Every structure is written in structure tokens, then in C-alpha cells.
Amino acid sequence: MPQQLNENLKKIESWKRIIFMLIYALIDSLVRLILWLVIFLQIGSVLLTGATNPNLLEFGRSLSTYHYHILLFLTFSTEQLPFPFADWNVSAGLKSLNKD
């Protein structure tokens, strides 16, 4: 058992993934903050104009999908690195979600 543990600790791939996970954990914190900003701006838009802002809707969808892809990576559900190590369209690929 200690031999297997020693071999696992020496794997460069595991350490690279851990570093990427730390980077994406920081990015995820920023993304969540921006998502809350979008939420409050949409609330303001609805209260002031009576309608949602279509630009904020699209941005919110795209950012939410990006957040989802980060979480998939952080939970080991995928090996695909999200943006900025992949194209934004790949990271936010579910663009046609709930089109109004």
C-alpha cells in the first residue's frame, strides 16, 4: 500500500491537474461574483423597465454554462479544460438553452 501511494504522489499528471483545479477554483469565485452582478442588474432592469435585458440574458446564459463546465472539471467529471485553455464556444457550448 505505501508503495502505491508513493507512486501516485509522483505522478506529474496528478499534480498538473491539481494546479489547474486551483486556478479554476479562483476563476470560479470570480465567475460566481459576476453572475450575482448579472442577477442584480436583471432585477434592476425588470423593476425599472418591466422587462429583462436581452444582452444580460445571453451573457448570463453563457457565463452560467461556463460555470457549469468549470464545476464538471473540478469534480473530475471531465478532463476537458474550460476557457481560457479551450475555446469559449466549447466552454459555453449550450448557447441555445431556453431561447425565448
C-alpha positions as semicolon CSV with decimal commas, in nm:
position;residue;x (nm);y (nm);z (nm)
1;M;0,000;0,000;0,000
2;P;0,271;0,259;0,082
3;Q;0,441;0,173;-0,249
4;Q;0,119;0,252;-0,442
5;L;0,075;0,576;-0,251
6;N;0,435;0,672;-0,327
7;E;0,379;0,605;-0,699
8;N;0,057;0,808;-0,700
9;L;0,230;1,104;-0,535
10;K;0,500;1,101;-0,804
11;K;0,259;1,129;-1,098
12;I;0,317;1,460;-1,275
13;E;-0,029;1,444;-1,438
14;S;-0,198;1,444;-1,098
15;W;-0,003;1,746;-0,981
16;K;-0,072;1,934;-1,304
17;R;-0,443;1,866;-1,262
18;I;-0,431;1,988;-0,902
19;I;-0,266;2,312;-1,015
20;F;-0,532;2,358;-1,285
21;M;-0,801;2,286;-1,026
22;L;-0,663;2,560;-0,801
23;I;-0,659;2,804;-1,094
24;Y;-1,017;2,715;-1,188
25;A;-1,131;2,739;-0,827
26;L;-1,011;3,102;-0,829
27;I;-1,170;3,168;-1,168
28;D;-1,493;3,009;-1,041
29;S;-1,505;3,252;-0,749
30;L;-1,481;3,544;-0,989
31;V;-1,743;3,392;-1,220
32;R;-1,987;3,350;-0,930
33;L;-1,936;3,713;-0,832
34;I;-2,008;3,826;-1,189
35;L;-2,315;3,602;-1,203
36;W;-2,453;3,772;-0,891
37;L;-2,390;4,107;-1,056
38;V;-2,587;3,992;-1,362
39;I;-2,869;3,875;-1,132
40;F;-2,892;4,213;-0,959
41;L;-2,872;4,401;-1,290
42;Q;-3,157;4,190;-1,428
43;I;-3,364;4,258;-1,116
44;G;-3,298;4,629;-1,166
45;S;-3,392;4,602;-1,533
46;V;-3,720;4,430;-1,451
47;L;-3,805;4,681;-1,180
48;L;-3,717;4,987;-1,391
49;T;-3,831;4,882;-1,739
50;G;-4,065;4,591;-1,676
51;A;-3,859;4,359;-1,897
52;T;-3,537;4,163;-1,881
53;N;-3,233;4,290;-2,069
54;P;-3,167;4,058;-2,367
55;N;-2,794;4,130;-2,362
56;L;-2,775;4,033;-1,996
57;L;-2,984;3,721;-2,068
58;E;-2,735;3,600;-2,328
59;F;-2,434;3,690;-2,115
60;G;-2,590;3,521;-1,811
61;R;-2,661;3,202;-2,008
62;S;-2,309;3,192;-2,145
63;L;-2,148;3,261;-1,809
64;S;-2,371;3,006;-1,633
65;T;-2,272;2,739;-1,884
66;Y;-1,906;2,830;-1,835
67;H;-1,955;2,797;-1,458
68;Y;-2,108;2,453;-1,518
69;H;-1,807;2,343;-1,725
70;I;-1,570;2,459;-1,453
71;L;-1,764;2,254;-1,197
72;L;-1,751;1,950;-1,425
73;F;-1,373;1,983;-1,437
74;L;-1,338;2,043;-1,062
75;T;-1,546;1,734;-0,980
76;F;-1,341;1,512;-1,214
77;S;-1,643;1,463;-1,442
78;T;-1,436;1,571;-1,741
79;E;-1,074;1,613;-1,838
80;Q;-1,161;1,895;-2,081
81;L;-1,007;2,220;-1,959
82;P;-1,255;2,510;-1,980
83;F;-1,173;2,855;-2,117
84;P;-0,904;3,006;-2,125
85;F;-0,741;2,674;-2,215
86;A;-1,023;2,590;-2,457
87;D;-1,231;2,796;-2,694
88;W;-1,509;2,996;-2,521
89;N;-1,766;2,840;-2,753
90;V;-1,664;2,495;-2,629
91;S;-1,684;2,607;-2,266
92;A;-2,016;2,782;-2,314
93;G;-2,142;2,540;-2,576
94;L;-2,508;2,519;-2,475
95;K;-2,585;2,856;-2,631
96;S;-2,935;2,765;-2,749
97;L;-3,054;2,676;-2,398
98;N;-3,406;2,812;-2,329
99;K;-3,417;3,063;-2,612
100;D;-3,711;3,299;-2,556
